[in-house]
Amino acid sequence: MARYVLSRTGQALLVLWAAFTISFVLLQAMPGDAVLIKFQNPEYGLGPEQLADIRAAYAADGSLASQYLQTIGNFLTGNFGYSLQRGVAVSAQLAVNLPSTIQLAGLGFATALILAVILAIFCNIPGLGRLRSFIHSIPSLFVSVPTFWLGIMLIQIFSFRLKLVPVINPGPWEGLILPVLTVAVPISAPMAQLLLRNVDEVLTRPFVAVVRAKGASHYWVLWRHVARNASLPVLTVAGVLFGELLAGAVVTEAVFGLNGIGGLAEQAVTSQDVAVLQAIVVISAATFVAINLAIDLLYPVLDPRLKTKLGTAR
């Protein structure tokens, strides 16, 4: 088991290093010059010497290798550098924008999981007939819905048509209802599809027939014997889907005008603020890696078969 933990942790650190390195190279290869974009304005009256001093202040005057080593060293100590566009520490900007994105992503993920479970429950209610086939088709519809389109449609229906949820000066929780649904619906679809398929597959296993033969009810079988076996693969996929949820959160923030890292990233791309973009990429990758590592380490605890296999391999 210890070897398994060390192996998974090492792989997670390797993925994080690769994400940092690839993003660093790509950001450095961006066309244009961020210093010139910001400061080469006749109104500033800056000459070549002053621009060179600015490059030195932001550690942008060294070779690519020296910048890489300095940047990765700073990141390991929690120093994300300074925003060239705003002239403030990147960590200060993240402290303002990141909580909003974390809240949106967390609530969206929880809502997606709830939607997937509700669909799975309705599909396994006896006697639904054709309605069950319709419910089975809902996840396929959710998968094909673009995030930005869904957000706009929710605003049109629930805010402008029905006037149920305000989008102009909403309350702290009212303003989260539509954005959370926007990020949750596309993510709930693959979860629901996998959960439904797993439930149908587990219901055909011999041990389920044995339990039913002993007189157990349909709902008892689903809750006590099917749910755990069917939900384990969903847990693995959920970690992968969290990356899509982060991407959807960025788009959703732009649609609803939320003050999250999506807007911050958009501004950084426009101004080629490399330090901000690098920090956003690394933090997003670290979050994704941490969640998948937690799921990998939790899986042997939830699945005794894997725990036994790891013990035998040791």
PyMOL commands that set and color helices and strands:
alter all, ss='L'
color gray80, all
select helices_A, chain A and resi 2-28+34-39+48-57+64-76+90-123+130-143+147-161+174-202+206-213+218-256+261-271+274-302+304-313
alter helices_A, ss='H'
color red, helices_A
deselect
rebuild
show_as cartoon
